Amino acid sequence: MTAHSHLMPLTIDYVEISVTDMHAARDFYGAAFGWTFTTYGDQYSGIRTTAELGSEGEEAGGLILAETVTRGGPLVLLYAEDLDDAVERVTESGGTVVNGPYEFPGGRRFHFLDPSGNELGVWSTS
């Protein structure tokens, strides 16, 4: 992997998501959001989103295999241009919407569970 460049100090740079089934997690996030992965064995996969695809070796985070997943930790929010399309993609890919979509002062958002039970959110300005 090439050296990682840190453009904005003291901001979130990398997120690891615990999953109970690596194959199901890669399938879900790939289908729902178009993410691709760098596989580092059975226990870990690096997340490459569209922002990292043009950069050699860059990753936004990783999927790490765990025996269990507990909801209630930090909430990861993803941005979508079209929130309704994101809802459809999440549900068609095997995710479960658990809150919303609802309006908030910055736009609209919803929360979902991935196949391992992780809760994430998606927001949009409209």
N, C-alpha and C positions, 0 to 999 in steps of 0.2 A: 504494500500500500504506500502511496506517496505521502509526503508531509501534508498535514491538514493546515489550512490557513484559517486563522481566527480574525474575522473582520470587525466584530463588535465585542469588545471585552466585557466580561461580567454579564453576558446574556446566555440564555439557554442555548447550548451548542449541540447537544446530543441527547437523545431520549432512548432508554431501554424499556421495552415492554415485555413483561413476563408472560409466557404462554404455556399451556399445558400440552399442546399438540403443534409441533413446529410446522408440519406439512399443512394442516388445516389453517394455521395462522397465515402462512405465506399465500395460500390459495385465496383466503378471504381478503387480505389487504391488497393483493395483486388485482383481484377482480373488482373490489369496491373502489380503489383509488389509483390503480395503475402502478403501484409500487413494484420495483424489482429488488432482488436480493443478492448479496454476496454470501454464499454459504461457507461457513467455517466449521464444518462437521455437523453432527446431529444436535448439538447443544446451543448453537448460536448462528444467527443470520444477520448480516448488516443490511440496513434499510437504505435503499437508493430511491429517492423520489425524483420527480421531474426536475427539481432544482439542482440535483447532484448529477444528473445524467451526462452533462457536458464536461464534468470535472473528473479527471482520472483519480480513482481511489476515494473520492469523497462519499461520505455517508451521513445521513441525518440522524441515525440511531441504530438500534438493533432489537431483534427478538431474541430473548434468552429463555431457554427451556426451564420450567419450574414444575414442581409436583402439584402446587396449588396456586391459585390467584385470589387475592383479597381485594375487593372493591373498597374505595374510600380514600385512596392516597391522592397524590397530585392529579389533577384533571388535565389531560392533554387535549388541546383544541386544535382542530384542523380548519383551514379556510377553504370555502368553496364559492365559486362564482354563482352557481345555481344550487340553492339549498334543497329544493324539491328533487332535483336530479340526484343529489347526494343521498337523500333519504331512500330513494328508489334503489340506488346502487348498493347501499348498505343492506337493505332487506333482501334484495335479490341475491346477494353474495353470502347470506347466512347470518347476518347480524340482526340484532333485535333493538328496535328503538324503544327506549325506556322513559324518555322525557321529550316532549315537544313534537314538532317544531313550535317554538314560541318566540314572541317578540321581546327584545330587550333594547336599551337605549342606543346600542350600536348597530342594530339590525335584527336578524333572526338566528336562532340556533336550535339544535337538538342534541340529545345524548343517546348513545347506543352502547350495547354490549357486543364485543367480538366473540368468536366461538369459544375462547378460553374464559370469558366472563369479565374481561377488562372493560371498564367504562371510559369512553372517550366522547368528545363532543365535536360537532362541526358547526361553524358559524358563517354567516354571509351578511353583507351590508344591506341586502334587500330580501 
